[in-house]
């Protein structure tokens, strides 16, 4: 029996020529319709991403970045009636609620009452300062460790003390490189936090120490 003889060089050259021909056909548009469909698919695939990017750009355009956290645009930040919020909170807690009056130009923009322990709550009101920093005062009868953990979202880590408004305040670490000052007045613990400056914290401390007690109805 005789077997057909194939020259290896000619066979490999034929394969190479076929491959080169296929590559030339691809480059010259030898498969009409594939490229346009690929382009359309890419456009439709990228469209949702473009919409998301535009949405994020629209949101970030309404905020300004601060090294200690986000500072809200005062033109879009909400406003709350601090007097009404303090009066409402005083009716629902078992400790005397203070109504501080921070400097003119500060604007209250957040308020709530949060349960700290099974027995204790915290009354919180936050202000935007003239420099658009955020400073919040929390008032509570809760133990200091529980109040600090709740407000700073981490175990208490004290840095030291500072004296402000004639009282000694313990300085604790907080989120986003912020700090929290904890003091006391007439058995009520006061905690100041936010991304405000030390001077703004001192203003809030003075307002809290000098604040009248809210008389609930």
Protein Blocks (a to p, Z undefined) as FASTA:
>chain_A
ZZddddfklmmmmmmmmmmmmmmmmmnopaghjlmmmmmmmmmmmmmmmmmmmmmmmmmm
mpccdfkbccddfklpccddfklmmmmmmmmccbdcddddddehiacfbdcdddfblmbc
cdddddddfkopacdddddfbdfklmmmmmnopacddfbdcdeehiacdddddeehiacd
dddeehiacddedjddfklmmmmmmmmmmpccdddZZ
